[in-house]
Amino acid sequence: MNAIVNTTLKTASFTTTKSGKKLSKKAATAQNLPEGTRVGQDVVSVKLSHVNSYNDLIINDLAKLNAVDEKALFSALAEIADFDFTDADLSDALNGDVRGRKGIITSLTQTLNNENPDNEHLECYEPHPSGWGKIHSETLEIHISGLISEYKILERDENRPAPVNSGVVVKLKNLISKHLDLDTAKWRQFKLPEGAEITFS
């Protein structure tokens, strides 16, 4: 296992292969691929900025979100959105608590309180002592995380994921994150291949 040892440097650059997504039997058949095929395993070049505390990002973003006037936000988003949405859609995008329409504020608050059911898979990770990422408790793989500042696809996987037809609430959450410049939306985690070289600066 390779150690990541420097916490005084604030950026990390590396190349890795994305884990991709394992296709279901139905999806594989639709794409004429063997069941269980992984798609979207692109080789990418990444640059991340160090994050001391993800919870601090959440707290800052919640402050932005809770300070928003929904009517003003509706007007601002309506001018830049390329899709139609309603007041109810915007309300759900912020505070919804129904599966498929869970709001940003709801998700971030649950994560801050360690109550987000969508994050249960994170229980198998332990913090890396460097502060740069996590270690999978079973495989000992290192996953490095931070705010993404540069991302370049070096080699595309020939098996591509099917286009995603996102619902209106998901589209709104993405638009809100961009409009309010939410840092939690820029946070990413990547698994490092064995022997990966990392450049710190």
N, C-alpha and C positions, 0 to 999 in steps of 0.2 A: 504494500500500500504506500502510495506517495504522500508525503506530508506537505501541507501548505503551511508555511511557517512565518510569514511576515504580515503583521497586522498594522504596521506603521505606514505602509504604502496603500494608496487609495483606489487604484485601478488594477484590474487583472485582465489580461488578454490571453486567449487560448483558442484552439481548434478542437471541435468535438463532432461526434455523429449523434444526431437527435434520436431519441428512443423511438419516435414514431408512434403509431397507433395500431393495435392489433385488430384486424377486421373480424366481425362476426361472420357466421356461416352465410347469412343472408347477404351481407355487404360484399363478402368475397365472391359469392356466386354472381352478384350483379356486376362486379368488375372483372369477372372471368379470371379470378385468382384462387389459389388453393386456400382452403379454410385455415384461419390462423395467421395468414400473411400479415406482416407489419408493413405499413405504408408511411411515407413521409420521413424516412430516415435520411434526411439531408445531412451532408457534411457542411458545417457552418463555422465561420470565424466570428468570435464574440468578444466584446469588451464590456466589462461590468465595473460599476462604481461600488465601493465598499459601503455596506449598511451596518451601522453599529447595532441598531435595534429596529426590527420590523414593526414592533409595537409602536415605536415613535412615529413611524410612517403612518400607521393606522390612526393614531391620535391626531396628527396634523391634518390628515385627509377628512376625518370625521368633523373636525372644526370647520373646514371649508364647506363640507356638505350641509352641516347644520346651520350655517350662516346664510344659506341660499334662500332667496325668496322664490317659491315655486312658480308664481305667475311670471316673474321676470325671466326665470330659467326657461320656462315654456316658450316665451317669445324669442329668446336668444337661440334656442335649439331649433325652433321652427324655421328660422332663417337659413340654417346651414344643413338641416336634415334633408336627405333625398328620399324620405319615406314619410307617410302620414302617421300621426299618433294622437292619442287623446289625453285629457287631463288624468284619467284613470291609469293609462299606460305610464305616464311620468311619475305618478304617485307610487305605483308598484316598482318602477325602476329605482326609486329612492328607498322606499320603506316596505315593499311587498314581503310577505312571509310565506307565500304559497310556492310549492315546488314548480320550477320553470319560470316563475315570476318573482323570485327573491330579489329584493332591492340591495343596492350597494351598501347603504347604511346598515341594513339588517345583517348582511354578511360580515362586514367589517367589525360590527359590534360583537357578533358571535365569536369571531376569530380572536378579538381582543380578550374576551372572557373565556377562551378555550371551550366554547360551546358550539362550534361550527361543525355539523355532521359531515360537511364536504371535505373536512381536513383530517378525518380519522386516519387516513393512510400515513399521515406525518408522524404517527406514534412510533413507527418503526425506525425513525431517525434519531440520532443523538447529535448535539452540537459538536462541530470540529473544534478542537482546542485553539486553533488559530483565529477563530471568529469569522473565517471566510465562508464557511459552509456547514454541511452536515455529513454524518457518516451513517450509512445504512447498517443497522445493528446486526444483520444476518450476513449480508454479502460483503460488508466493509467497503463498499464503493463510496467514493467521495462525490458529493453533490455540492457544487459551488454556486453561491447565490449573490445577488446584488441588483442594482438598478442598471438596466440595459442602456448603453449609450451608443454602441455600434453593433451591427448585426449584418453579416454578409453570407449568402449562400455560395459555397465554393463548388459544391457538386450536388445536383438534385437527384434524389432517389427516383428511379424510373417508375416505381409504383407510387402514384400520387393519391392522397386522400380524395374522396368524393367531395364536391363542393358542399359547403354547409349553408343551409337555408335558415339563418337565425331568425327567431321571432322578434317582434317589435320591441319587447322589453330588453332583450339582450342587445339589440342595436342601440337602444336608448342609453343603456348603461355604458356601452363603449363610447358613445358620443359625449355623455356627461364626463366620463373620465378624461377624455381629450380636452373638452372645453374648460374644465376646472383644473387641468394639469395635475391629476392625482398621481402621486408617486407610487402608490400601491399597484397601480395598473402597469407600471414600468418594471416592477420587481419580477425577476426571473430566476429559475434554478435549472442548472444543467449538470448532467452526469458526466464526469471526466473519464475518458478511456485510460486504461492502464498505460503508464509511461508518458502520459500527456505532459507537454511542456507549457508552463505558465509564465508569462512575462508580467512582472509587477512594475508599477510606476507610481 
